[in-house]
Amino acid sequence: MKFKLGRAAEDNLYRLRSYETVGSTNAEALAAARSGDPGRCWFVTAEQTEGRGRRGRAWATPVGNLAASLLVVVPNNPAIAATLGFAAGLALDEALRTVAPDLVLRIGLDGVEGHGEAGRRDRLRLKWPNDVLLDGGKLAGILLEAEPLADGRLAVVIGIGVNVVAAPEGLPYPATSLAALGVGIDAPHLFRALSDSWASVARVWDDGQGFKAIRRLWLDRAAGLGEAVVVRVGEQRFSGVFETIDEEGRLVMRSPEGVIRTIAAGEVHFGSVATSRQ
């Protein structure tokens, strides 16, 4: 499986390290950072055997799915670095729309094909904090890992896993793949688009200075905005309405009693899944 950077990524001086199989692309990127890699480097593999998800969960990537990690070096400000996850979500969203424009489906109120914004339903949505949903199932996850460097800056690895040909089974939430929904693209094709869309989004993000614009774009594509949500934080569960994300990317929710709560990290459930977990 041959991976290549897109032209825009090459023009913006990104680099690529490609593997046939590797334990974890995030681990490879962090090791490179410790060895002095200056960043702007993608690590991508045809098969990942020891990938990690959120909260240390195992996340294997079979041949055909996409496992890619981007190493960036930024000022040592963890709050700003955390907003890279939203930029990465937007970049992946843009890449998917580029290679599979039919991910936006137009339907009318009566269930037949419609026209205009009133008949538009977007199949692709971004879920707080770092997931991409397709038809309500998890299509991709993004994991940020960071380490301080000797020069005072911060090495941040943005790990991106996309279910191109297969989705994991036995998960506590719905998951899907591009292949299962009839989207016939392969991992190298998607990666080229992703590398190009990241180059564009990164210019907007601009070391965190452009997060206001990133936040606005992310909210336009957010799953569950204005809807009932349950957020699990450790052993606690909070229910309410998903109002927005704030200037640091934290989820803002309103409880049934009208109390505003801001959450920096947690597991989010919407709709019937949220109801069943309350």
Backbone torsions as a table, in degrees:
resi	resn	phi	psi	omega
1	MET	NA	117.4	-172.6
2	LYS	-99.5	118.1	177.7
3	PHE	-102.2	139.6	176.8
4	LYS	-138.6	150.6	172.3
5	LEU	-73.5	152.1	171.9
6	GLY	-74.3	166.2	-176.9
7	ARG	-63.2	-41.9	-179.8
8	ALA	-63.7	-38.3	177.7
9	ALA	-64.1	-44.0	177.8
10	GLU	-62.7	-42.8	179.9
11	ASP	-62.7	-28.1	178.7
12	ASN	-94.2	15.0	171.0
13	LEU	66.4	31.0	169.3
14	TYR	-78.2	154.8	-179.8
15	ARG	-120.7	169.0	-176.0
16	LEU	-139.0	134.9	167.6
17	ARG	-120.9	118.9	-174.0
18	SER	-115.8	142.5	-177.5
19	TYR	-131.4	151.5	171.0
20	GLU	-76.7	-43.3	175.6
21	THR	-149.4	147.1	-178.6
22	VAL	-157.1	156.2	177.8
23	GLY	-64.5	-56.7	-178.1
24	SER	-150.8	126.1	176.7
25	THR	-67.1	-33.3	176.0
26	ASN	-63.1	-42.5	179.6
27	ALA	-64.1	-40.3	177.4
28	GLU	-62.4	-41.5	-179.1
29	ALA	-67.3	-41.6	178.3
30	LEU	-65.4	-38.9	177.1
31	ALA	-62.8	-39.7	178.0
32	ALA	-64.3	-38.9	178.8
33	ALA	-63.2	-41.2	178.6
34	ARG	-64.9	-27.0	-179.6
35	SER	-89.0	3.7	174.5
36	GLY	102.1	8.8	177.5
37	ASP	-60.5	131.4	-175.6
38	PRO	-78.1	-3.6	179.6
39	GLY	97.6	-172.1	-174.5
40	ARG	59.7	38.2	-178.3
41	CYS	-128.1	131.0	176.0
42	TRP	-94.0	141.2	174.3
43	PHE	-121.2	119.6	-173.9
44	VAL	-138.9	147.3	-175.8
45	THR	-140.3	154.1	174.8
46	ALA	-79.7	-20.9	178.8
47	GLU	-151.1	130.9	178.6
48	GLN	-120.5	125.8	-172.9
49	THR	-105.3	-17.5	-176.8
50	GLU	-133.3	38.8	-179.9
51	GLY	-67.7	159.0	-179.2
52	ARG	-123.6	142.3	171.8
53	GLY	-105.8	-167.0	177.6
54	ARG	-64.8	149.2	179.2
55	ARG	59.2	28.9	175.1
56	GLY	74.8	11.0	-179.6
57	ARG	-68.5	145.4	176.2
58	ALA	-68.9	144.9	179.4
59	TRP	-145.8	87.1	179.3
60	ALA	-76.8	149.0	179.4
61	THR	-123.2	102.9	179.4
62	PRO	-70.1	163.4	178.4
63	VAL	-58.0	129.9	-179.5
64	GLY	111.4	-29.7	172.8
65	ASN	-81.3	169.6	-179.1
66	LEU	-107.6	126.3	171.3
67	ALA	-125.6	114.3	-177.4
68	ALA	-140.1	142.1	176.7
69	SER	-131.2	139.2	178.1
70	LEU	-114.0	127.3	175.5
71	LEU	-94.8	122.7	173.7
72	VAL	-126.4	149.3	177.7
73	VAL	-117.7	123.2	-172.5
74	VAL	-132.6	168.4	172.8
75	PRO	-57.2	148.1	-175.0
76	ASN	-77.2	77.6	176.4
77	ASN	-134.7	94.7	-174.6
78	PRO	-55.8	-35.7	-179.0
79	ALA	-63.9	-41.1	177.9
80	ILE	-71.5	-41.7	179.8
81	ALA	-59.6	-34.4	-178.6
82	ALA	-63.0	-25.5	-179.5
83	THR	-73.8	-8.5	176.1
84	LEU	-61.6	-28.3	179.0
85	GLY	-62.4	-37.2	178.8
86	PHE	-71.2	-38.4	175.9
87	ALA	-63.1	-41.4	179.7
88	ALA	-66.0	-39.3	176.9
89	GLY	-60.1	-43.0	177.5
90	LEU	-63.5	-42.2	-179.5
91	ALA	-62.5	-42.7	178.9
92	LEU	-67.2	-40.5	176.8
93	ASP	-57.8	-45.5	179.3
94	GLU	-64.4	-41.0	-179.7
95	ALA	-63.2	-43.4	-180.0
96	LEU	-63.5	-40.5	179.0
97	ARG	-67.9	-30.0	179.0
98	THR	-70.2	-46.2	-175.8
99	VAL	-84.9	-20.1	-178.2
100	ALA	-140.5	72.9	-176.2
101	PRO	-60.7	-17.7	179.3
102	ASP	-75.8	2.8	174.1
103	LEU	-68.5	-12.5	170.4
104	VAL	-100.5	117.4	-175.8
105	LEU	-110.1	133.3	177.8
106	ARG	-100.8	124.0	177.0
107	ILE	-134.0	150.3	177.4
108	GLY	-89.7	171.4	-179.8
109	LEU	-64.0	-23.0	179.6
110	ASP	-93.7	6.9	176.3
111	GLY	92.9	-3.8	176.5
112	VAL	-99.5	169.6	-176.4
113	GLU	-60.5	131.0	-178.1
114	GLY	-114.7	-176.4	-178.4
115	HIS	-136.1	147.3	177.4
116	GLY	80.3	177.9	-175.2
117	GLU	-63.8	-31.4	-179.0
118	ALA	-65.2	-23.8	-178.8
119	GLY	-105.1	16.0	-172.9
120	ARG	-102.2	124.7	173.4
121	ARG	-124.2	125.2	-177.0
122	ASP	-90.1	117.2	-179.5
123	ARG	-72.9	-24.1	-173.8
124	LEU	-101.8	124.9	-177.7
125	ARG	-139.4	153.7	178.0
126	LEU	-101.2	127.4	-178.5
127	LYS	-107.8	130.2	178.5
128	TRP	-65.0	137.6	-1.1
129	PRO	-90.1	-31.7	-168.4
130	ASN	-144.0	39.0	177.7
131	ASP	-115.9	157.3	172.6
132	VAL	-119.0	128.2	-179.1
133	LEU	-107.8	143.5	172.5
134	LEU	-129.0	120.9	-174.9
135	ASP	51.8	35.9	176.3
136	GLY	85.4	-9.7	178.6
137	GLY	-100.5	150.1	-180.0
138	LYS	-69.8	119.6	178.0
139	LEU	-98.7	-34.5	-174.3
140	ALA	-151.0	153.0	175.3
141	GLY	-130.4	151.7	-179.3
142	ILE	-125.8	130.0	-179.2
143	LEU	-125.1	122.8	175.8
144	LEU	-97.8	134.0	172.5
145	GLU	-133.2	141.9	-174.2
146	ALA	-139.7	149.6	175.1
147	GLU	-142.2	137.6	175.7
148	PRO	-70.4	145.0	178.5
149	LEU	-103.0	163.1	-176.8
150	ALA	-62.5	-27.1	-178.4
151	ASP	-84.8	6.3	176.9
152	GLY	93.5	-6.7	177.9
153	ARG	-89.9	179.7	-175.8
154	LEU	-121.9	127.4	173.4
155	ALA	-89.4	122.1	179.6
156	VAL	-118.5	129.1	176.5
157	VAL	-108.3	126.0	178.6
158	ILE	-104.4	103.0	179.7
159	GLY	-91.3	130.6	-176.9
160	ILE	-127.3	121.2	176.6
161	GLY	-118.7	126.7	-178.3
162	VAL	-122.8	131.3	176.2
163	ASN	-80.5	89.8	-178.4
164	VAL	-81.8	-52.1	-176.2
165	VAL	-108.3	-19.1	-176.4
166	ALA	-154.2	148.0	176.3
167	ALA	-112.0	146.3	176.8
168	PRO	-61.8	151.9	177.6
169	GLU	-108.8	163.5	176.7
170	GLY	73.0	24.0	179.3
171	LEU	-88.8	157.0	179.8
172	PRO	-81.8	13.7	179.9
173	TYR	-149.1	160.2	179.3
174	PRO	-66.2	140.9	176.0
175	ALA	-137.0	152.7	-178.1
176	THR	-146.6	174.6	177.3
177	SER	-133.6	162.0	176.6
178	LEU	-62.1	-42.9	-178.1
179	ALA	-62.3	-40.2	-177.7
180	ALA	-63.7	-24.8	-179.4
181	LEU	-105.1	17.4	172.1
182	GLY	79.6	18.6	178.0
183	VAL	-95.3	109.0	-172.4
184	GLY	-94.9	69.1	174.1
185	ILE	-122.6	160.6	178.6
186	ASP	-109.7	170.0	-175.2
187	ALA	-62.3	-43.5	178.5
188	PRO	-60.7	-39.6	178.4
189	HIS	-62.2	-46.7	179.1
190	LEU	-64.7	-40.1	-178.9
191	PHE	-63.2	-41.5	178.6
192	ARG	-58.7	-43.8	178.7
193	ALA	-65.2	-39.3	179.6
194	LEU	-64.0	-43.7	-179.4
195	SER	-62.1	-36.2	178.4
196	ASP	-72.6	-44.5	-178.6
197	SER	-66.7	-34.0	176.4
198	TRP	-62.6	-42.7	-179.3
199	ALA	-57.1	-38.0	179.1
200	SER	-72.0	-48.1	-178.6
201	VAL	-65.2	-36.8	-179.2
202	ALA	-61.8	-34.7	177.6
203	ARG	-65.4	-36.6	177.3
204	VAL	-69.5	-44.4	-179.4
205	TRP	-59.9	-46.4	169.3
206	ASP	52.9	61.1	179.9
207	ASP	54.8	32.2	177.5
208	GLY	91.4	-14.9	-178.0
209	GLN	-67.6	-24.0	-179.2
210	GLY	-100.6	18.8	-176.9
211	PHE	-64.6	-25.4	177.5
212	LYS	-58.2	-43.1	178.2
213	ALA	-70.9	-40.0	177.9
214	ILE	-60.8	-44.5	-179.9
215	ARG	-59.3	-44.2	-179.6
216	ARG	-62.7	-44.6	179.2
217	LEU	-65.7	-40.2	-179.8
218	TRP	-63.9	-44.4	-179.9
219	LEU	-62.7	-32.0	177.3
220	ASP	-62.4	-22.7	-176.4
221	ARG	-117.2	14.7	-173.9
222	ALA	-75.3	139.8	173.3
223	ALA	-80.1	136.7	170.6
224	GLY	76.8	7.9	-178.7
225	LEU	-63.0	127.8	-178.2
226	GLY	80.4	6.2	-177.6
227	GLU	-112.8	170.3	177.5
228	ALA	-65.2	139.8	-178.3
229	VAL	-144.6	147.3	170.2
230	VAL	-121.2	129.4	179.3
231	VAL	-117.2	124.6	177.5
232	ARG	-97.4	123.8	177.2
233	VAL	-123.0	101.9	-173.1
234	GLY	63.6	-124.0	179.3
235	GLU	-93.6	-1.5	-178.8
236	GLN	-95.1	148.5	174.3
237	ARG	-127.0	133.1	179.4
238	PHE	-120.8	133.0	179.9
239	SER	-116.8	153.1	179.5
240	GLY	167.5	-153.0	178.9
241	VAL	-114.0	132.7	177.8
242	PHE	-73.3	108.3	-175.4
243	GLU	-87.6	-47.6	-174.9
244	THR	-175.4	-175.8	162.6
245	ILE	-116.5	147.7	-176.6
246	ASP	-88.8	-170.1	-174.1
247	GLU	-69.3	-9.1	175.7
248	GLU	-110.2	6.3	179.0
249	GLY	85.6	9.1	179.4
250	ARG	-80.2	144.8	179.9
251	LEU	-75.2	133.3	177.6
252	VAL	-113.4	123.2	-179.0
253	MET	-129.8	153.3	178.1
254	ARG	-112.9	125.1	-178.9
255	SER	-74.2	165.1	177.0
256	PRO	-57.4	-22.7	178.8
257	GLU	-88.6	0.0	178.8
258	GLY	91.1	6.7	179.7
259	VAL	-80.7	132.1	177.7
260	ILE	-89.1	128.5	179.2
261	ARG	-125.8	135.5	178.7
262	THR	-110.8	127.8	-173.5
263	ILE	-123.3	126.7	-177.8
264	ALA	-84.9	-31.2	-178.1
265	ALA	-154.0	142.5	178.8
266	GLY	171.2	176.5	178.1
267	GLU	-105.6	127.7	-172.8
268	VAL	-105.4	139.7	174.6
269	HIS	-133.2	136.5	-178.8
270	PHE	-113.9	165.4	167.6
271	GLY	54.6	-136.1	-176.1
272	SER	-65.0	-32.4	177.6
273	VAL	-64.3	-42.4	178.3
274	ALA	-61.9	-43.8	-178.7
275	THR	-61.3	-40.0	-178.0
276	SER	-72.4	-16.5	-176.3
277	ARG	-103.7	0.7	-179.5
278	GLN	-72.4	NA	NA
